[in-house]
Amino acid sequence: MTSVLFSRKSRAAAGALSLACLAVHAQVEIIEPVGDFEFGKVAMHSSATQSLKVANRGPSPVQLGKVISSTAAVSPLCVGIGCTVVISRDFTIPAESDGCSNTLLQPGAVCSALVRFTPSGPGGRVSQLNVFKPHAAYEFRGLGGTGVSEPLDCVLDWAERTFPQLLTSPTMTSAVPPYHLRCYAKGAICVGADVENPAFVMPSVYVYQAQADPALQRLDMLYSLSRLAQCQ
């Protein structure tokens, strides 16, 4: 004899609750931006902002949770020099501009917030923006931008234009403390400056060549090369 664990009424109630949860999830949506956040190139430790807008399209109020930058659902595309860095702290939602976190969003209402990108290092940086809704569901958008190490990136851009046959297939600029650098020719050549060395007030530019002896050689002061490249 098979026992009945749930009555028809309880199963119907559970089904109704599930539909209600789905309705709550569906009625809240991010209307700005339409796609992912793309901040472009931003100088390290400077900031760029973009707007986030969330709308309640349904007939009932919805209690939103936190709006956060999270890397929990973001996988790195590669590992090594020149790879994009998955990092949440470079993307923030300033409290003074956050009109969405923990807000009771009324039917037809729209809340807004600013999302700030402040690259803490050079090269590609990514994360994910999550707008939490009831029952742990969330709306999300990708977050992406590029940190620019000045004036080194300007010097490297100039060098690539000046020596295109030598500096082939450049990687993105990466941090390999104390250096910020790019590599070329499938890693045979790397050029960088020791900008993260706290003992040096004036960084120098170095070139690493796997086949050279010594492999690491100092070229000049970064300041001097930035003047030669006419970097601002």
Beta strands, then each sheet from edge to edge (+ up, - down):
strand 1: 28-32
strand 2: 37-43
strand 3: 48-56
strand 4: 62-63
strand 5: 67-70
strand 6: 85-86
strand 7: 91-92
strand 8: 104-105
strand 9: 110-117
strand 10: 123-132
strand 11: 138-148
strand 12: 174-176
strand 13: 179-184
strand 14: 189-193
strand 15: 204-209
strand 16: 216-221
sheet 1: 1+ 3- 9+ 7-
sheet 2: 2+ 11+ 10- 5+
sheet 3: 2+ 11+ 10- 6-
sheet 4: 4+ 8-
sheet 5: 12+ 13- 14+ 15- 16+
end
